[in-house]
Amino acid sequence: MYTYFKKDKRLGILIPHVETEWSQLDNNIQQDILLQWEQIRGSIPDRIKELEQIINQKQHALNHEENFSVCCRLNSEIADTASVINDLWLWYRANQELSAERSHT
């Protein structure tokens, strides 16, 4: 069976990857995709919590670090992790609306 999701290494979750027009998919396949997405989407807040813990650890390390180059590296890592959190929230919210729209059609 073809998979309609692919692993996004940066985000740490599966994301939708449908190469066929939605309207051309069989209704059963559409429902299976939506069900699987809702399960994945439901895991996003937990993933965000994990990343927030990483940020908190790095901020704690940053607060106690005296080496400028290490501070710069930690700041960069915090910014990168925050960017991932932002993208996860975008996936969570944008696809919530799409799922709701598609489930009503």
C-alpha positions in Angstrom: 0.0 0.0 0.0 1.2 3.5 -0.8 2.0 5.7 2.2 0.5 9.1 2.2 2.9 10.4 4.9 6.7 11.0 5.1 9.0 11.4 8.0 10.2 15.0 8.5 13.5 14.6 10.3 13.6 18.2 11.4 10.1 18.2 12.9 10.4 14.6 14.2 6.9 13.6 12.9 5.2 12.2 9.8 3.7 14.9 7.6 1.2 14.5 4.8 2.6 13.6 1.4 -0.2 13.1 -1.0 0.9 13.2 -4.7 -2.6 12.6 -6.1 -5.3 15.3 -6.2 -7.4 14.9 -3.1 -10.6 14.7 -5.2 -9.2 11.8 -7.2 -8.6 9.6 -4.1 -11.2 7.0 -3.1 -13.4 8.2 -0.2 -12.2 5.3 1.9 -8.5 6.3 1.3 -9.4 9.9 2.1 -10.9 8.8 5.4 -7.9 6.6 6.2 -5.6 9.5 5.5 -7.6 11.8 7.7 -7.7 9.3 10.5 -4.0 8.7 10.4 -3.4 12.5 10.2 -5.5 13.1 13.3 -3.5 10.5 15.2 -0.2 12.2 14.1 -1.6 15.6 14.7 -2.6 14.6 18.2 1.0 13.8 19.0 2.2 17.3 18.0 1.6 18.9 21.4 3.7 16.2 23.1 6.5 16.7 20.5 6.4 20.4 21.3 6.7 19.8 25.0 9.8 17.7 24.4 11.3 20.5 22.4 10.4 23.0 25.0 12.2 20.9 27.6 15.3 20.9 25.4 15.1 24.7 25.1 14.8 25.1 28.9 17.9 22.9 29.4 19.8 25.0 26.8 18.7 28.2 28.4 19.8 27.0 31.8 23.2 26.1 30.3 23.4 29.5 28.6 22.7 31.3 31.9 25.7 29.6 33.5 28.0 29.7 30.5 30.9 32.1 30.4 32.5 31.1 27.1 31.3 33.5 24.3 31.5 30.9 21.5 29.6 28.3 23.5 26.9 31.0 24.3 26.6 31.7 20.6 26.2 28.0 19.8 23.6 27.6 22.5 21.7 30.7 21.3 21.7 29.3 17.7 20.5 25.9 18.9 17.7 27.5 21.0 16.6 29.5 17.9 16.6 26.4 15.7 14.6 24.5 18.2 12.1 27.4 18.6 11.8 27.4 14.8 10.8 23.8 14.8 8.2 24.4 17.5 6.8 27.2 15.4 6.6 25.0 12.3 4.9 22.2 14.4 2.2 24.7 15.6 1.7 25.7 12.0 1.1 22.1 10.9 -1.1 21.5 13.9 -3.3 24.5 13.2 -3.4 24.6 9.4 -4.2 20.9 9.0 -6.9 21.1 11.8 -8.8 23.4 9.5 -8.2 21.2 6.5 -9.3 18.1 8.3 -12.4 19.7 9.5 -13.3 21.0 6.0 -12.7 17.6 4.4 -14.5 15.6 6.9 -17.7 17.7 6.2 -17.6 17.1 2.5 
